[in-house]
């Protein structure tokens, strides 16, 4: 799989309808327009997460999200979204699959180091459960196609 030019925006790389978002008055409409016209390399992990869960879903964001996760594998919301993302051609990019598996291993290792109050341990256990469910779903999708 050829990665996109991350110096370009989603608007430049896709045919996403950005004209309508400019006139929206709600925050997501205005913010969505700004994100769609921002070079991908300048989007934060949180902006990528929000775009991936909005109406502007785009598989081009997946490799960018993986890059953010390599810097911080404990971005559990973003990790879950990437693992649950159905429209990405994972089998075309086995290197990205291997990178994502390393991120999962790192995130699980980090979770095992959480200690302290019962509340912190409970939160770690909840993150681990959700991540394991998403990881299993991800691996099942890969095995159905392989």
SERO-4910 file (N, C-alpha, C, O; in steps of 0.05 Angstrom, whole numbers):
BEGIN
 pado doro    nc1    nc2    nc3   cac1   cac2   cac3    cc1    cc2    cc3    oc1    oc2    oc3
  Unk    A     17    -24      0      0      0      0     18     25      0     37     26     15
  Unk    A     11     44    -16     26     69    -18     13     88      2    -11     94      1
  Unk    A     30     99     19     20    118     39     15    145     26     29    152      7
  Unk    A     -4    160     35    -10    186     24     12    206     31     28    202     48
  Unk    A     12    228     17     29    251     23     17    265     47     -2    280     44
  Unk    A     29    261     70     18    273     95     22    303     97     12    315    116
  Unk    A     35    315     78     37    344     78     12    356     65      8    381     66
  Unk    A     -6    339     54    -31    348     43    -54    344     63    -51    328     82
  Unk    A    -76    358     58    -99    355     75   -117    333     64   -114    324     41
  Unk    A   -137    324     80   -156    305     70   -172    316     47   -178    301     28
  Unk    A   -177    342     47   -191    354     25   -175    352     -1   -187    348    -22
  Unk    A   -149    354      1   -132    351    -23   -129    322    -32   -125    317    -56
  Unk    A   -131    304    -14   -126    275    -20   -151    260    -27   -149    238    -39
  Unk    A   -174    270    -20   -199    256    -24   -220    274    -37   -215    297    -43
  Unk    A   -243    263    -41   -266    278    -51   -286    283    -29   -310    286    -35
  Unk    A   -277    285     -4   -295    290     18   -308    317     14   -295    336      6
  Unk    A   -334    319     19   -349    344     14   -343    364     36   -355    363     58
  Unk    A   -325    383     31   -318    402     52   -334    428     50   -335    443     69
  Unk    A   -345    434     27   -359    459     23   -382    462     43   -386    484     54
  Unk    A   -397    441     47   -421    442     65   -412    447     94   -427    460    109
  Unk    A   -389    437    102   -381    440    130   -374    469    136   -376    477    159
  Unk    A   -365    484    117   -356    511    122   -380    528    132   -376    546    149
  Unk    A   -403    522    122   -427    538    130   -440    529    155   -458    542    166
  Unk    A   -432    506    166   -445    496    190   -439    514    213   -417    527    215
  Unk    A   -458    516    231   -454    533    254   -446    518    279   -436    529    298
  Unk    A   -449    491    279   -442    476    303   -411    472    304   -398    476    284
  Unk    A   -401    466    327   -373    463    331   -360    442    313   -340    448    300
  Unk    A   -372    418    312   -360    397    296   -359    405    267   -340    399    253
  Unk    A   -380    419    257   -379    428    229   -356    447    224   -342    444    204
  Unk    A   -353    467    241   -331    486    238   -304    472    242   -286    476    226
  Unk    A   -303    456    263   -277    443    269   -271    422    248   -248    419    239
  Unk    A   -292    408    239   -288    388    218   -276    401    193   -258    389    180
  Unk    A   -286    424    185   -276    438    162   -247    445    166   -230    442    148
  Unk    A   -240    455    189   -212    462    195   -194    437    193   -172    438    182
  Unk    A   -203    414    204   -187    390    203   -184    380    175   -163    370    168
  Unk    A   -205    382    159   -204    372    132   -185    388    114   -175    377     94
  Unk    A   -180    413    122   -163    430    105   -135    433    117   -119    448    107
  Unk    A   -130    419    139   -104    420    153    -86    397    142    -96    375    138
  Unk    A    -61    403    136    -43    381    128    -44    358    149    -43    364    173
  Unk    A    -46    334    140    -49    311    158    -27    310    179    -32    303    202
  Unk    A     -2    317    171     20    315    190     16    334    214     29    329    235
  Unk    A     -1    354    211     -5    373    233    -28    365    251    -33    379    271
  Unk    A    -43    344    245    -65    336    262    -55    321    286    -37    304    285
  Unk    A    -66    328    309    -59    315    334    -72    287    335    -90    281    319
  Unk    A    -63    271    354    -76    245    358   -105    248    364   -122    232    354
  Unk    A   -113    267    380   -141    271    387   -157    280    363   -180    272    359
  Unk    A   -145    297    346   -159    306    322   -163    282    303   -185    280    290
  Unk    A   -143    265    300   -146    241    284   -168    223    295   -184    213    280
  Unk    A   -168    220    321   -188    203    334   -216    214    328   -234    199    321
  Unk    A   -220    240    331   -246    252    326   -254    250    297   -277    245    291
  Unk    A   -235    254    279   -241    251    250   -249    222    243   -267    218    227
  Unk    A   -235    203    256   -241    175    249   -268    166    260   -279    146    251
  Unk    A   -279    181    279   -306    174    290   -328    192    280   -351    190    288
  Unk    A   -321    211    262   -340    230    252   -351    220    225   -344    199    215
  Unk    A   -367    237    212   -377    231    186   -355    232    165   -359    224    142
  Unk    A   -331    242    172   -309    245    153   -290    221    153   -267    224    146
  Unk    A   -300    198    162   -283    174    163   -267    171    137   -278    174    116
  Unk    A   -242    164    140   -226    160    116   -203    141    123   -189    146    143
  Unk    A   -200    121    107   -179    100    113   -151    112    112   -133    100    124
  Unk    A   -147    135    100   -121    148     99   -111    156    127    -87    160    131
  Unk    A   -130    158    145   -122    167    172   -111    144    189    -97    148    209
  Unk    A   -115    119    180   -106     96    196    -76     95    199    -67     93    222
  Unk    A    -60     97    178    -31     97    182    -21    121    199     -2    119    215
  Unk    A    -35    144    197    -28    167    213    -34    161    243    -18    168    260
  Unk    A    -57    148    248    -64    141    275    -44    121    287    -36    123    310
  Unk    A    -35    102    270    -15     83    280     11     97    287     24     90    307
  Unk    A     18    117    272     42    133    279     39    147    306     58    147    321
  Unk    A     16    158    311     11    170    337     12    150    359     23    155    381
  Unk    A      1    126    354      1    104    374     29     94    380     34     85    402
  Unk    A     46     95    360     74     87    366     88    105    385    105     97    401
  Unk    A     80    131    385     91    150    404     78    147    432     91    152    452
  Unk    A     53    139    432     39    135    458     18    113    455     -5    118    448
  Unk    A     27     88    460      9     65    457    -15     65    477    -34     50    473
  Unk    A    -14     83    496    -36     83    516    -58    103    508    -74    111    526
  Unk    A    -59    111    483    -82    127    473   -104    107    467   -110    101    444
  Unk    A   -117     97    488   -135     74    485   -159     79    467   -167     61    453
  Unk    A   -169    103    468   -192    110    450   -184    107    421   -199     96    405
  Unk    A   -161    118    414   -151    117    386   -144     88    379   -150     80    357
  Unk    A   -132     74    397   -125     46    392   -150     29    386   -150     13    367
  Unk    A   -170     33    402   -195     18    397   -207     25    370   -216      7    356
  Unk    A   -207     50    363   -218     58    337   -203     46    314   -215     36    295
  Unk    A   -176     45    316   -160     33    295   -165      3    293   -169     -7    271
  Unk    A   -166    -10    316   -171    -39    315   -199    -46    305   -202    -66    292
  Unk    A   -218    -28    310   -246    -33    301   -251    -23    273   -273    -28    262
  Unk    A   -232     -9    260   -236      3    234   -238    -19    212   -219    -33    207
  Unk    A   -262    -21    200   -267    -42    182   -259    -37    153   -255    -55    137
  Unk    A   -257    -12    146   -253     -5    117   -224     -1    109   -219      9     87
  Unk    A   -205     -9    126   -177     -6    118   -167    -32    106   -173    -54    116
  Unk    A   -153    -31     84   -143    -56     70   -118    -67     85    -96    -65     74
  Unk    A   -122    -79    108   -100    -88    125    -82   -108    111    -58   -107    114
  Unk    A    -94   -125     95    -78   -146     82    -59   -135     60    -40   -149     52
  Unk    A    -64   -111     51    -46    -98     32    -22    -87     46     -2    -79     32
  Unk    A    -22    -85     72      0    -72     86      8    -89    111      2    -80    133
  Unk    A     21   -112    107     29   -128    130     48   -114    149     49   -120    173
  Unk    A     63    -95    139     81    -80    157     65    -64    177     72    -62    200
  Unk    A     43    -52    168     26    -36    186     13    -54    206      9    -47    229
  Unk    A      5    -79    198     -6    -98    216     14   -105    238      7   -106    262
  Unk    A     39   -110    230     60   -116    250     65    -93    269     69    -97    293
  Unk    A     65    -68    258     68    -45    275     45    -43    295     50    -37    319
  Unk    A     21    -48    286     -2    -47    304      0    -69    326     -7    -64    349
  Unk    A      9    -92    319     12   -114    338     33   -106    359     29   -112    383
  Unk    A     54    -93    351     75    -84    370     63    -63    389     69    -63    413
  Unk    A     46    -45    378     33    -25    395     15    -38    416     15    -30    439
  Unk    A      0    -58    408    -17    -73    426      0    -85    448     -7    -83    472
  Unk    A     21    -99    441     39   -111    461     49    -90    481     50    -94    505
  Unk    A     57    -67    470     67    -45    487     46    -34    505     50    -29    529
  Unk    A     22    -30    494     -1    -20    511     -8    -40    533    -13    -32    556
  Unk    A     -8    -66    527    -14    -86    547      8    -86    569      2    -89    592
  Unk    A     33    -84    560     55    -83    579     52    -58    598     56    -60    622
  Unk    A     45    -35    586     41    -11    602     18    -14    622     20     -6    644
  Unk    A     -3    -27    613    -26    -31    631    -19    -49    654    -28    -45    677
  Unk    A     -2    -69    649      6    -87    671     23    -72    692     26    -82    714
  Unk    A     34    -49    685     50    -34    704     34    -14    721     44     -2    740
  Unk    A      8    -11    713     -9      7    729    -14     -5    756    -21    -28    759
  Unk    A     -9     11    776    -15      1    804    -24     25    820    -23     48    811
  Unk    A    -32     19    843    -41     41    861    -68     34    873    -72     12    882
  Unk    A    -86     53    872   -112     49    884   -128     29    869   -122     22    846
  Unk    A   -149     19    881   -167      0    868   -180     13    844   -185     -1    824
  Unk    A   -184     39    844   -196     53    822   -178     52    797   -187     48    775
  Unk    A   -152     57    802   -132     56    780   -130     28    768   -130     25    744
  Unk    A   -129      8    785   -127    -20    776   -152    -27    761   -151    -41    741
  Unk    A   -175    -18    771   -201    -24    757   -201    -11    729   -210    -23    710
  Unk    A   -191     14    727   -190     27    701   -171     12    682   -178      9    659
  Unk    A   -148      3    692   -129    -12    676   -142    -38    666   -139    -45    643
  Unk    A   -157    -51    684   -170    -76    676   -191    -71    655   -195    -87    636
  Unk    A   -206    -49    657   -226    -42    638   -214    -36    611   -223    -46    590
  Unk    A   -192    -21    610   -178    -15    585   -168    -41    572   -171    -45    548
  Unk    A   -157    -58    589   -147    -84    578   -169   -101    566   -166   -112    545
  Unk    A   -192   -102    580   -214   -118    570   -224   -108    543   -228   -123    524
  Unk    A   -228    -82    541   -238    -69    517   -218    -73    494   -225    -80    472
  Unk    A   -192    -70    500   -171    -72    480   -170   -101    470   -167   -106    447
  Unk    A   -172   -121    489   -170   -149    481   -194   -156    463   -191   -172    444
  Unk    A   -217   -146    469   -241   -151    452   -236   -140    424   -242   -153    404
  Unk    A   -227   -115    422   -222   -103    396   -199   -117    381   -201   -121    357
  Unk    A   -179   -125    396   -157   -140    383   -166   -166    372   -159   -174    349
  Unk    A   -183   -181    387   -194   -206    377   -211   -202    352   -209   -217    333
  Unk    A   -227   -181    352   -243   -174    329   -225   -168    305   -231   -178    283
  Unk    A   -204   -153    309   -185   -146    288   -172   -171    276   -171   -175    252
  Unk    A   -163   -189    294   -150   -213    284   -169   -232    270   -162   -245    251
  Unk    A   -194   -233    279   -214   -249    265   -219   -239    237   -222   -255    218
  Unk    A   -220   -213    234   -224   -201    207   -201   -209    189   -205   -215    165
  Unk    A   -177   -208    199   -153   -215    183   -154   -244    176   -148   -251    153
  Unk    A   -162   -261    194   -161   -290    188   -183   -298    169   -180   -318    155
  Unk    A   -205   -283    168   -227   -290    149   -218   -284    120   -227   -298    102
  Unk    A   -200   -265    117   -191   -258     90   -167   -273     82   -163   -279     58
  Unk    A   -150   -280    101   -124   -294     95   -129   -322     85   -110   -336     79
***
